[in-house]
Amino acid sequence: MCNGIEKAILGVVGSLVEYPLDAETDEFIINEQLRIKPSSEGIMKFGNKRLKDFEEEYESSLNSLVSKGLLKLKDNFYELTEEGKAIGFDVRNQWLVDFYNDFLLRSAESETHAIFCEKVFGKNLCQYNVLDMEQLDTMLDMMNLQPNQLVLDIGCGLGKITEYIAEKTGVSLIGIDNASKVVEWAQKNTKTNRGELSFQVGDLNKMEFFKEKFDAIIAIDSLYYVKDFNRVLQKMKEILKPDGQIGIFYAQGRKPKESLEKINPEKTKVGLALVENGLQFDTIDFTKNGRGVLVRELTTAQELEVKFKEEGNHDLCQQRIVQSKDQIQRIDKKLERRYFYHVQKTTNNAFFLEEEKN
Ligand SMILES: C[S@@+](CC[C@H](N)C(=O)[O-])C[C@H]1O[C@@H](n2cnc3c(N)ncnc32)[C@H](O)[C@@H]1O
């Protein structure tokens, strides 16, 4: 239905509208220096890397997307229709798979990245998250996993955290991730003398497992890629044993004009979907820990920049520098909070209890 350039446009517009909108000026706020209007010029400027090769067909492709009912044009600004949104989501999903297959694999093979993780997290588990060992060990203490139990790790990445959990608790784990090269790496480079470890290519939005298969499910910084939170949480509930539990690490942001309430634990996308599914949960606010990790990521990436460059992996540390600077600012402006959700399937009484770590 769409050709390459059309798909790229839908993906770019889908990414653009994720940024906070300044309704007075019709601009999406990308960062302090960059604001973009969803006009023809604005979309090209924002998506330049992906769109510049198609410059000649660009205007006619915008028109074609409007006539196909995938984009709407109003006052010179473009907007995705519902159908356009769905295609844009799938396009961005594929970009994400390509990104993770490349970025995580090079991280796993990089000596400098191993030093980086030791310094930032205290242990090299090839982390691409803001999960320090205190958070990880708190999750394991709270979940009290027992040998012989079966655990699903959703969005497991390179599987080193999955391996750590198997070694520490003796449980068996299945890790799923939709980045196939990452899964292949995990299969080849993890092992445990306790329990069993296996990895599968799988999309967290389309999980297919038997009902009541797992004693526990964990999702560490992977639910950012959920299409429909209610459906994914419903599926997690379905494949969990009756007395099973779920551990989720998730950070939620808000736009500057949205209320602080939006980042309360029960109001995040995860919190709302848990309540909707009648799942009982406790939360721990780990924003302070997350911020600590980000500060260490920033300083360590800057310290190791030359080494990363010499290795041919300059982008691995540039990415961390840009991302951590931005996220520290957002946390300091109270625009983002990070939570651990501990969910129990059994009780009907949905309630939450927040332990303030700050
Ligand atoms: C931020 S990384 C976290 C990886 C790992 N849980 C960790 O903490 O190190 C997010 C992971 O989610 C995976 N992912 C993204 N979208 C996904 C999807 N739709 N289905 C399954 N995995 C997905 C990515 O490939 C990536 O490995």
The ligand as an SDF file (V2000), in Angstrom:
LIG
                    3D

 27 29  0  0  0  0  0  0  0  0999 V2000
   16.3030   -0.6120   26.8350 C   0  0  0  0  0  0  0  0  0  0  0  0
   16.5630   -2.2260   26.2450 S   0  0  0  0  0  0  0  0  0  0  0  0
   16.4960   -3.1570   27.7260 C   0  0  0  0  0  0  0  0  0  0  0  0
   17.0930   -4.5220   27.5680 C   0  0  0  0  0  0  0  0  0  0  0  0
   17.1640   -5.3450   28.8550 C   0  0  0  0  0  0  0  0  0  0  0  0
   15.8670   -5.6060   29.4310 N   0  0  0  0  0  0  0  0  0  0  0  0
   18.0640   -4.6140   29.8320 C   0  0  0  0  0  0  0  0  0  0  0  0
   17.5190   -4.0800   30.7930 O   0  0  0  0  0  0  0  0  0  0  0  0
   19.2880   -4.6070   29.6230 O   0  0  0  0  0  0  0  0  0  0  0  0
   14.9940   -2.5810   25.4870 C   0  0  0  0  0  0  0  0  0  0  0  0
   14.9190   -3.9410   24.8270 C   0  0  0  0  0  0  0  0  0  0  0  0
   13.5740   -4.1420   24.3940 O   0  0  0  0  0  0  0  0  0  0  0  0
   13.6050   -4.7730   23.1240 C   0  0  0  0  0  0  0  0  0  0  0  0
   12.3500   -4.4910   22.4200 N   0  0  0  0  0  0  0  0  0  0  0  0
   11.9400   -3.3190   21.8720 C   0  0  0  0  0  0  0  0  0  0  0  0
   10.7250   -3.4590   21.3110 N   0  0  0  0  0  0  0  0  0  0  0  0
   10.3560   -4.7500   21.5110 C   0  0  0  0  0  0  0  0  0  0  0  0
    9.2220   -5.5200   21.1360 C   0  0  0  0  0  0  0  0  0  0  0  0
    8.2170   -4.9670   20.4650 N   0  0  0  0  0  0  0  0  0  0  0  0
    9.1920   -6.8140   21.4890 N   0  0  0  0  0  0  0  0  0  0  0  0
   10.2190   -7.3970   22.1690 C   0  0  0  0  0  0  0  0  0  0  0  0
   11.3310   -6.7060   22.5370 N   0  0  0  0  0  0  0  0  0  0  0  0
   11.3940   -5.4080   22.2190 C   0  0  0  0  0  0  0  0  0  0  0  0
   14.8190   -4.1790   22.4390 C   0  0  0  0  0  0  0  0  0  0  0  0
   15.2750   -4.9810   21.3590 O   0  0  0  0  0  0  0  0  0  0  0  0
   15.7980   -4.0900   23.6000 C   0  0  0  0  0  0  0  0  0  0  0  0
   16.5770   -5.2500   23.7000 O   0  0  0  0  0  0  0  0  0  0  0  0
  1  2  1  0
  2  3  1  0
  2 10  1  0
  3  4  1  0
  4  5  1  0
  5  6  1  0
  5  7  1  0
  7  8  2  0
  7  9  1  0
 10 11  1  0
 11 12  1  0
 11 26  1  0
 12 13  1  0
 13 14  1  0
 13 24  1  0
 14 15  1  0
 14 23  1  0
 15 16  2  0
 16 17  1  0
 17 18  1  0
 17 23  2  0
 18 19  1  0
 18 20  2  0
 20 21  1  0
 21 22  2  0
 22 23  1  0
 24 25  1  0
 24 26  1  0
 26 27  1  0
M  CHG  2   2   1   9  -1
M  END
$$$$
